[in-house]
Every structure is written in structure tokens, then in C-alpha cells.
Amino acid sequence: RVRGRFSTPGQHAGAVSLRALTEGGRFMLRSPNVLGMSLAKSIFAVTFATAGLYSVFSYKVYDTGDAGTSWLYAARGIGSFLGPMLAQSFIAPHPLKQYFLIMVGGFAVALAGYGVWGASPLVLVGALGIFIGHLGSGNLWTYSRIYVQRETPDGLRGRVMALDMVGFTLIM
């Protein structure tokens, strides 16, 4: 029931979308802090893109099959959910420095957790490692997104957020 003009006559949707993304890209290049925070998820994807290995570990390392895979994915989800809430109880970031500390801390916690997972011969210890890793990575996702939303003008926010996910998706 929404009424309005949703396309510009004579222009192709692809051309309009490309122009919108380039406007978002230009803003990001002029705002290095926004660009840096947007790259946090892409950097994480390069360094910790391991979710596809959960089932491999479950079958080949832990010998737990589908049940083990479920444990690992559950640990990932619970860690990602709780990480930002725990961080919020310690720090409510406002200046860039505090966001930067959360990003560095998130990477460090993710590294520690994934180190435990990679070294563990037991599925429950591996799940604990993944849980810890995603306590950290959940903060990368949440607080990088909050910072980018906070620092991007209303008219460009969707374009910048789209580029944020384009980078992550291309890396994955």
C-alpha cells in the first residue's frame, strides 16, 4: 500500500545502483575511520573464515558427526550473541579510541578462542574455543556497524552499509 515513485524514468536500475555505491565509496575514502571500521568484518573474514570447517572437524577430528557440528555452530551463535552484551557492560564506546580498543580486543579474543578450537581433540573443548572466539568476533560485527552508522550521514548510510557487506561477501 506504499505509494511513490520508485524508479527514475529512462535510467536502468543497475546504473542507479552503481552510482549509489560509488557515492558511498567516495564518502568512505574521505572518512578513513569509517573505512577502517567497515573493513573490520572483511579482515576478520580473511583471518578467521573457518565456519566451513566445523563439520570437517566434527567428522574427522572429533568423530561426533552431525551432533558435534551442531555443538560447534551453537557455540558460535551463543558467543556472537553474548559478546557485544558483555562488552557493553564494561564499556559504552563513544570516542573512536574506545571503538578501536573494542576492535583490537575482539580480534585478540577471537584469536585465543580459535587457537583453543584448533588445538582441541575434544568437541566440547572445541565448542568452548569457538564460543570464546565469537565473544570477540561478535564485538567486531556489532561495534564496527554501530560506529559506521553513527559516523555516516543519513543520506549515505545505506550505501556505505551496502559496501561494508560487499567487502565481507567478496572475501568470503
C-alpha positions in Angstrom: 0.0 0.0 0.0 3.0 2.3 -0.1 2.7 4.9 -2.8 5.5 6.8 -4.5 7.9 6.9 -7.4 10.4 4.1 -7.0 12.4 4.5 -10.2 13.6 7.3 -12.4 12.3 7.1 -16.0 15.0 6.4 -18.6 17.6 5.0 -16.2 18.4 1.4 -15.6 18.3 0.1 -12.1 21.9 -1.2 -12.4 23.2 2.3 -13.3 21.4 3.9 -10.4 22.7 1.2 -8.0 26.3 1.6 -9.2 26.1 5.4 -8.9 24.8 4.9 -5.3 27.6 2.6 -4.4 30.2 4.9 -5.8 28.8 7.8 -3.8 29.2 5.6 -0.7 32.7 4.6 -1.7 33.7 8.2 -2.1 32.5 9.0 1.4 34.4 6.1 2.8 37.6 7.2 1.1 37.2 10.7 2.6 36.5 9.2 6.0 39.3 6.9 6.9 37.9 6.0 10.3 34.6 4.8 8.7 36.6 2.9 6.1 38.7 1.2 8.7 35.7 0.2 10.8 34.0 -1.1 7.7 37.0 -3.2 6.9 36.9 -4.9 10.3 34.5 -7.6 9.1 36.4 -8.2 5.9 39.7 -8.6 7.8 38.0 -11.0 10.1 36.7 -13.0 7.2 40.3 -13.3 5.8 41.8 -14.4 9.0 39.0 -16.4 10.6 36.8 -17.7 7.8 36.6 -21.2 9.4 32.8 -21.9 9.8 33.0 -24.2 6.8 35.5 -26.3 8.8 33.1 -27.0 11.7 31.6 -30.1 10.1 35.1 -31.3 8.9 36.4 -31.1 12.5 33.2 -32.7 13.8 33.6 -35.7 11.5 37.4 -36.0 11.1 38.8 -34.8 14.3 36.1 -35.2 17.0 34.3 -38.2 15.4 31.0 -36.7 16.6 29.1 -36.3 13.3 26.1 -34.1 12.9 25.7 -33.7 16.7 29.2 -32.3 17.0 28.6 -29.9 14.1 25.5 -28.7 15.9 27.5 -28.1 19.1 30.1 -26.0 17.2 27.5 -23.9 15.4 25.6 -23.4 18.6 28.7 -22.2 20.4 29.3 -19.7 17.5 25.8 -18.3 17.8 25.8 -18.0 21.6 29.2 -16.4 21.6 28.2 -13.9 18.9 25.1 -13.1 20.8 26.7 -12.6 24.2 29.9 -10.9 23.2 28.5 -7.5 22.5 26.3 -7.5 25.5 29.3 -8.4 27.8 31.4 -5.7 26.2 28.6 -3.2 26.7 28.6 -3.9 30.4 32.3 -2.9 30.6 32.4 -0.1 28.1 29.9 2.0 26.2 32.1 3.3 23.5 31.8 6.9 22.4 35.1 8.3 21.0 37.0 6.5 18.2 39.7 5.3 20.6 37.2 3.2 22.6 35.8 1.6 19.4 39.4 0.9 18.3 40.1 -0.8 21.7 37.0 -3.0 21.2 38.2 -4.0 17.7 41.6 -4.9 18.9 40.2 -6.7 21.9 37.7 -8.5 19.7 40.5 -9.8 17.4 42.6 -10.9 20.4 39.7 -12.8 22.0 38.8 -14.4 18.6 42.4 -15.4 18.1 42.6 -17.0 21.6 39.3 -18.8 21.1 40.1 -20.2 17.7 43.5 -21.3 19.0 41.8 -23.4 21.6 39.4 -24.8 18.9 42.2 -25.7 16.5 44.3 -27.4 19.2 41.4 -29.3 20.9 40.9 -33.0 20.3 37.5 -32.9 22.2 34.3 -31.4 20.7 33.2 -29.7 23.9 36.6 -28.0 24.4 36.5 -27.1 20.7 33.0 -25.7 21.2 34.2 -23.7 24.1 37.0 -22.3 21.9 34.5 -21.3 19.2 32.3 -19.7 21.9 35.2 -17.6 23.2 36.3 -16.7 19.6 32.8 -15.5 18.8 32.6 -13.5 22.0 35.3 -11.4 20.4 34.1 -11.5 16.8 30.6 -10.6 17.8 32.1 -7.3 19.0 33.8 -6.7 15.7 30.5 -7.1 13.9 28.4 -5.1 16.3 30.6 -2.2 17.2 32.1 -1.7 13.7 28.5 -1.5 12.4 27.4 0.9 15.2 30.4 3.2 14.5 29.8 3.3 10.8 26.1 4.0 11.4 26.9 6.8 13.8 29.5 8.5 11.6 27.8 8.3 8.3 25.3 10.9 7.1 21.7 9.8 6.8 21.7 10.2 3.0 24.7 7.9 2.5 24.2 5.4 5.3 22.6 2.6 3.3 25.2 3.0 0.5 28.1 2.7 3.0 26.5 -0.2 4.8 26.0 -2.0 1.5 29.7 -1.5 0.6 30.6 -2.8 4.1 28.8 -6.1 3.3 30.0 -6.2 -0.3 33.6 -6.3 1.0 32.8 -9.1 3.5 30.9 -11.1 1.0 33.6 -10.9 -1.6 36.2 -12.1 0.9 34.0 -15.0 2.0 
